[in-house]
Amino acid sequence: MNTSHKQDRRSVGREKSSGLSTFKKFTVVAVVGIAAAVSVMSASSNSKMAYITDGEETFTVTTSSSDTFDIIEKAGIRLGLGDEAVVTEESSERIDINIVRAFPVRVLSDGGTTLVDVTGGTVSDALELAGVEVTANDFVTPSVSEELENNMEISVVRGVKMYLDFAEKREMIYVPEGKVGAALEFAGCELSELDDSEIDLDAFVEEGMTVNVNKVMKRTTVADEKIRPTIVEEMTDALPLGETRVKQEGKDGTVEVTYKEKYINGVLEEKEEISREVIIKPVDRIVLVGTKIQEAKTAEIESGMKIDSENGVFADFGTSSPKDPEASAADREVSEDNVSSQPESSVNSVAGYTYSKIIVGTCTAYTELDGITATGTLPKVGTVAVDPNVIPYGTRLYICSADGSFVYGYAVAEDTGTACMAGDIIVDLYMESEEACEAFGRQELMIYVLD
């Protein structure tokens, strides 16, 4: 059983002896002598060993006293104010005493400092010992449950009720007493250019005061977005022209995109992408495309033009409209000469270029009056925007529709397309006017990657 004793003052009274006759003195001496002998024998039989621990030091004394402080005093140990002596074990033959030394703790509150000596406990115990009362709205540092340490400093800041008005809403909060600027920062209100310039940030917060602000909040969000698979066509003469067969099913990939967002009064005002990391790479969808085509169709593809079967004329470059049926015979002869002069068809050639693969996907169009591309060139017809992770900058391309109704022709990947980076489209085609872009719209095209 543990027993704790704290150091206090004690007084011992002494009696003075009165005058006695010689006989009586002798008698008393004799009696006292007998009593002393009995007392010595009794003390000897009642003595026990006391083991005292004081920090890293240990003391041992023999004693017949049951008073803890007498035992400590006999061992020559001095106790300070607030020190404790704890009896950890006691029997008729032994007593173990552990001395716990007090240490100082400072409590700062209400503009003053209180010094208390403690032997342990929590911040809450020190506040109680210092006579400082706190409420749930006050701010105590360290927290009330923190264990006390030597020379610890405890700060108590009183909470003040304040109202924040923003976006036709009112919010009541408790903030540490002090200046308005610090209180708004504590409340997470970052002042913006929209805020009332009359707010006195150096004024002191008063109980129940109201401040009108625009509440600004910034946060970073992470979202997983899909990466659509790329459709890759492999030409094969094992299939007839126009017939396709899936060689490999495509799978969506996943990209982790990190955004920096800014809210004003709870409304998202700014969203900026700061990084993206591919978590799962997409798997290409591979489609086998038959190459057994007629000679006339070969000439149509390699010339980069469309043959009008009814009028025997060719569609213009970059448009799906055939030439005027009333065109002159001389014009027709020139066009026919161009077709005949094209090289013979081969499996890996288009419009006189050899290619390594074909990508089939959605394309859009864009135009700019002024500006430069991501590679530092001036945009022109033949410039296309891409996702450089899919189609690297500088890649030479030939672009047309599968049926030849639209031919963009030779192109170079020189710019970055926002929609391409998002995986919505494959290529963004540069055109000379907004009207041309609107006329083109969105189309599924064949993108030949040239050697």
C-alpha positions in Angstrom: 0.0 0.0 0.0 1.4 3.4 -1.1 1.1 6.4 1.3 2.1 9.9 0.4 3.3 12.5 2.8 4.0 16.2 2.1 6.6 18.3 4.0 5.1 20.5 6.7 6.2 22.1 10.0 6.0 20.2 13.3 6.7 21.3 16.9 7.7 19.1 19.8 6.9 20.2 23.4 9.3 19.6 26.3 8.5 19.6 30.0 10.8 21.0 32.7 11.5 18.8 35.8 10.5 20.2 39.2 12.7 20.0 42.4 12.7 16.6 44.1 14.3 15.3 47.3 17.6 13.4 47.1 15.8 10.1 48.0 13.1 10.8 45.4 15.8 11.6 42.8 17.5 8.4 43.6 14.3 6.5 43.4 13.4 8.2 40.1 16.9 7.6 38.7 16.6 4.0 39.6 13.2 3.7 38.1 14.3 5.6 35.0 17.3 3.3 34.7 15.1 0.2 34.8 12.7 1.8 32.3 15.5 2.8 30.0 16.8 -0.7 30.0 13.4 -2.0 29.2 13.0 0.7 26.5 16.3 -0.3 24.9 15.3 -3.9 24.8 11.9 -2.9 23.4 13.4 -0.6 20.8 15.9 -3.2 19.7 13.0 -5.6 19.1 10.9 -3.0 17.2 13.7 -1.6 15.0 13.5 -2.1 11.2 15.4 -1.1 8.0 14.4 1.9 6.1 15.3 2.2 2.4 14.9 5.7 0.9 15.2 6.5 -2.8 15.8 10.2 -3.7 16.2 10.4 -7.5 19.3 8.4 -8.3 20.5 8.2 -4.7 19.6 5.5 -2.2 19.8 5.8 1.6 19.6 3.1 4.3 18.9 3.7 8.0 17.8 1.6 11.0 14.9 3.0 12.8 12.1 2.1 15.2 10.0 5.2 14.3 6.9 4.9 12.3 6.9 8.6 11.3 8.0 9.0 7.7 9.4 12.4 8.1 11.4 11.3 11.2 12.9 8.5 9.2 13.8 10.9 6.3 15.3 13.4 8.8 17.4 10.7 10.4 18.8 9.8 7.0 20.0 13.4 6.6 17.7 14.2 3.7 16.0 17.6 3.4 12.6 18.1 1.8 11.6 21.2 -0.1 8.2 22.8 -0.2 5.9 20.7 -2.3 8.2 17.6 -2.2 6.4 14.3 -1.5 7.5 11.2 0.4 5.7 8.1 -0.8 5.8 4.9 1.2 5.8 2.1 -1.4 6.2 -0.9 1.0 6.0 -1.3 4.8 6.3 -4.3 7.2 7.5 -4.9 10.7 11.0 -5.4 9.4 11.3 -3.0 6.4 10.0 0.3 5.0 10.6 1.6 1.5 10.2 5.4 0.9 10.4 7.1 -2.5 11.0 10.9 -2.5 9.3 12.8 -5.4 10.8 16.3 -5.9 8.5 19.1 -6.9 9.3 21.2 -10.0 8.0 24.6 -11.1 5.3 25.3 -13.7 4.3 28.8 -14.9 0.7 29.6 -15.7 0.1 32.7 -17.9 -3.4 34.0 -17.9 -5.4 37.2 -17.7 -2.3 39.3 -18.1 -0.4 37.7 -15.1 1.9 34.8 -14.3 1.4 32.3 -11.5 4.2 29.9 -10.4 3.2 26.6 -8.9 5.3 23.6 -7.7 4.0 20.2 -8.7 5.3 16.7 -8.6 3.3 15.5 -11.6 -0.1 15.4 -13.2 -1.6 17.2 -16.2 -2.1 20.8 -17.3 -5.6 20.7 -15.9 -4.1 19.9 -12.4 -1.7 22.8 -12.7 -4.5 25.2 -13.7 -6.6 24.0 -10.7 -3.6 24.5 -8.3 -3.0 28.0 -9.7 -6.7 28.8 -9.3 -7.2 29.5 -13.0 -10.6 28.5 -14.3 -11.1 27.9 -18.0 -14.2 27.2 -20.2 -14.7 25.2 -23.4 -14.4 28.5 -25.4 -10.9 29.4 -24.0 -7.7 28.4 -25.7 -5.2 26.5 -23.5 -1.7 25.6 -24.7 -0.6 22.9 -24.2 -3.9 21.0 -24.1 -5.4 20.3 -20.7 -4.6 16.6 -21.0 -0.9 17.1 -21.6 1.5 15.7 -18.9 3.3 18.3 -16.9 7.1 18.8 -17.3 9.8 20.7 -15.5 9.6 24.5 -16.2 6.6 24.0 -18.5 4.8 27.2 -19.5 1.0 27.1 -19.8 -0.8 29.8 -21.7 -4.5 30.5 -21.3 -6.1 32.8 -23.9 -9.7 33.8 -23.4 -12.1 33.1 -26.2 -14.2 36.0 -27.5 -17.4 35.6 -29.4 -17.4 37.1 -32.9 -19.8 37.1 -35.8 -18.7 36.7 -39.5 -21.1 37.9 -42.2 -20.3 36.6 -45.7 -22.5 35.8 -48.7 -25.7 36.7 -46.8 -24.8 34.2 -44.1 -23.8 34.7 -40.5 -21.4 32.5 -38.6 -20.7 32.7 -34.9 -17.2 31.6 -33.8 -15.0 32.0 -30.7 -11.6 33.5 -31.5 -8.6 34.1 -29.2 -8.6 37.6 -27.7 -6.4 40.0 -29.6 -6.5 41.9 -32.9 -9.1 41.5 -35.6 -6.5 40.5 -38.2 -5.3 37.6 -36.1 -8.8 36.6 -35.4 -9.7 36.4 -39.1 -6.6 34.4 -39.8 -7.5 32.0 -37.0 -11.0 31.7 -38.5 -9.5 30.8 -42.0 -10.7 34.1 -43.6 -8.1 35.1 -46.2 -9.0 38.7 -47.2 -9.3 39.2 -51.0 -9.7 42.2 -53.2 -13.4 41.8 -52.8 -13.3 42.6 -49.0 -14.4 45.8 -47.4 -11.3 48.1 -47.2 -12.8 49.7 -44.0 -12.0 46.6 -41.9 -9.5 47.7 -39.1 -7.2 44.7 -38.8 -5.4 46.3 -35.9 -8.5 46.9 -33.8 -9.0 44.5 -30.8 -11.8 42.0 -30.9 -14.8 42.9 -28.8 -17.4 40.5 -27.4 -20.2 40.0 -30.0 -18.6 42.2 -32.7 -19.5 41.6 -36.4 -17.1 41.6 -39.3 -18.3 41.6 -42.9 -15.8 39.6 -45.1 -15.6 37.5 -48.3 -14.5 34.1 -47.1 -11.7 32.8 -49.2 -10.7 29.1 -49.0 -7.9 27.4 -50.9 -7.5 23.7 -51.2 -5.7 21.0 -53.2 -7.8 18.2 -54.6 -6.8 14.9 -56.3 -9.1 13.2 -58.8 -8.7 10.0 -60.8 -9.6 10.5 -64.5 -10.0 8.0 -67.3 -7.6 7.7 -70.2 -9.4 6.4 -73.3 -7.6 3.7 -75.2 -6.1 4.6 -78.6 -7.5 2.8 -81.6 -4.6 1.4 -83.7 -5.3 -0.2 -87.0 -3.0 -2.8 -88.5 -3.3 -3.3 -92.2 -3.5 -6.9 -93.4 -4.0 -8.5 -96.8 -5.6 -11.5 -95.1 -8.9 -9.6 -95.0 -10.9 -8.1 -97.8 -11.2 -4.3 -98.2 -13.6 -2.8 -95.7 -13.6 -5.8 -93.4 -12.2 -5.4 -89.9 -11.5 -7.7 -87.0 -10.5 -6.8 -83.4 -7.1 -8.2 -82.6 -6.9 -6.7 -79.1 -9.6 -5.2 -76.9 -8.6 -1.8 -75.5 -8.8 -0.9 -71.8 -9.2 2.5 -70.1 -6.2 3.8 -68.2 -6.2 6.0 -65.1 -4.5 9.3 -64.6 -4.2 11.0 -61.1 -4.7 14.7 -61.6 -4.0 17.2 -58.8 -5.8 20.6 -58.9 -5.4 23.8 -56.9 -8.8 25.3 -56.2 -9.9 28.7 -54.8 -13.3 29.3 -53.3 -14.8 32.6 -52.4 -17.9 32.4 -50.2 -18.2 28.7 -51.0 -18.2 29.2 -54.8 -15.4 27.7 -56.9 -13.7 30.7 -58.6 -10.3 29.2 -59.8 -9.2 25.7 -60.6 -5.7 25.1 -61.8 -4.1 21.8 -62.7 -0.7 21.5 -61.1 0.3 17.9 -61.9 -0.8 14.7 -63.4 0.5 11.1 -63.0 -0.5 8.1 -65.0 -1.4 5.4 -62.5 -2.6 2.8 -65.0 -1.6 3.0 -68.7 -4.3 2.4 -71.2 -4.2 -0.6 -73.5 -4.5 0.1 -77.2 -7.5 -1.3 -79.1 -5.9 -3.0 -82.1 -8.1 -3.5 -85.2 -7.1 -5.5 -88.2 -8.1 -3.7 -91.5 -8.3 -5.5 -94.8 -6.2 -4.2 -97.6 -7.5 -6.1 -100.6 -8.7 -3.0 -102.5 -9.5 -2.3 -106.2 -7.0 -0.4 -108.3 -9.4 2.6 -108.7 -9.8 2.8 -104.9 -6.0 2.7 -104.5 -5.6 5.6 -106.8 -8.2 7.6 -104.8 -6.4 7.1 -101.5 -2.9 7.8 -102.8 -4.0 11.0 -104.5 -5.5 12.3 -101.3 -8.7 13.2 -103.3 -12.2 11.7 -103.7 -13.5 10.5 -107.0 -17.0 11.6 -107.8 -18.5 8.5 -109.4 -21.3 10.5 -111.1 -19.3 13.5 -112.5 -15.8 11.9 -112.8 -14.2 14.8 -110.9 -12.3 15.2 -107.7 -13.2 16.8 -104.3 -11.0 19.8 -103.3 -8.3 19.4 -100.7 -9.7 19.8 -97.2 -13.4 19.8 -98.1 -16.1 17.2 -98.6 -17.8 19.1 -101.5 -17.0 18.0 -105.0 -16.0 20.4 -107.7 -18.6 22.2 -109.7 -20.1 19.7 -112.2 -19.9 22.4 -114.8 -16.1 22.5 -114.6 -14.3 22.7 -117.9 -13.1 19.6 -119.7 -9.6 21.0 -119.5 -9.9 21.0 -115.7 -11.1 17.4 -115.8 -8.2 16.4 -117.9 -5.7 17.9 -115.5 -7.3 16.1 -112.6 -7.2 12.8 -114.4 -3.5 13.4 -115.2 -2.8 13.9 -111.5 -4.4 10.6 -110.6 -2.6 8.7 -113.2 0.7 10.1 -112.2 0.4 8.8 -108.5 2.6 5.8 -107.6 1.1 2.3 -107.5 -0.7 1.3 -104.3 1.2 -0.6 -101.7 0.2 -1.9 -98.2 2.4 0.6 -96.3 2.0 3.8 -98.4 -0.5 6.6 -98.7 -0.4 9.6 -101.0 3.2 8.7 -101.9 4.3 8.4 -98.2 5.2 5.3 -96.3 3.6 4.9 -92.9 4.2 2.7 -89.8 0.7 2.6 -88.3 -2.8 4.2 -88.5 -4.6 5.8 -85.6 -8.4 6.1 -85.9 -10.1 8.6 -83.6 -12.1 11.8 -83.1 -10.6 15.0 -84.5 -11.6 18.7 -84.1 -10.4 22.0 -85.6 -9.0 25.3 -84.3 -7.7 28.6 -85.5 -5.7 31.5 -84.1 -5.3 35.1 -85.3 -2.1 35.5 -83.4 0.2 33.3 -81.4 2.8 30.5 -81.6 2.7 26.8 -81.1 4.1 24.8 -78.2 7.1 24.1 -80.4 7.7 27.7 -81.2 6.4 27.7 -84.8 3.7 29.9 -86.4 0.5 27.9 -86.8 -0.6 27.2 -90.4 -2.6 24.8 -92.4 -0.8 21.5 -91.8 -0.1 22.3 -88.2 -2.0 20.0 -85.8 -2.3 19.9 -82.0 -1.8 16.6 -80.1 -1.1 15.0 -76.8 2.7 14.6 -77.1 2.6 11.5 -74.8 0.5 9.8 -77.6 1.9 11.5 -80.7 5.3 13.1 -80.1 6.1 16.6 -81.4 7.6 16.6 -84.8 5.7 13.5 -85.9 4.7 13.6 -89.6 1.2 12.6 -90.4 -1.3 12.1 -93.2 -4.9 12.7 -92.2 -8.1 11.8 -94.1 -11.5 10.1 -93.6 -11.8 6.4 -94.1 -14.1 6.9 -97.1 -12.1 9.8 -98.6 -14.9 12.3 -98.2 -12.5 14.6 -96.2 -8.7 14.9 -96.8 -6.6 17.2 -94.6 -3.5 15.8 -96.1 0.1 16.1 -94.9 0.5 17.5 -91.4 3.1 17.9 -88.6 2.4 17.6 -84.8 3.6 21.0 -83.6 1.1 22.2 -80.9 -0.5 20.9 -77.7 -4.3 20.3 -77.6 -6.1 20.7 -74.3 -8.8 18.3 -75.3 -6.1 15.9 -76.6 -4.4 16.0 -73.2 -7.8 15.2 -71.6 -8.2 12.2 -73.9 -11.3 13.6 -75.6 -9.8 13.8 -79.1 -6.8 12.5 -81.0 -5.8 15.5 -83.1 -6.9 19.1 -83.4 -6.5 20.4 -87.0 -5.4 24.0 -87.7 -7.7 25.8 -90.2 -7.6 29.3 -91.6 -10.9 30.6 -90.3 -13.6 30.0 -87.7 -16.1 29.3 -90.4 -13.9 26.4 -91.6 -13.6 25.1 -88.1 -17.4 25.2 -87.6 -18.0 23.5 -90.9 -15.6 20.7 -89.9 -17.1 20.1 -86.4 -16.0 16.7 -85.0 -15.1 13.8 -87.3 -13.7 10.4 -87.0 -10.5 10.4 -89.2 -7.7 8.1 -90.1 -4.3 9.4 -88.9 -1.4 7.8 -90.8 1.9 8.0 -88.9 4.5 8.5 -91.6 7.9 7.0 -91.6 
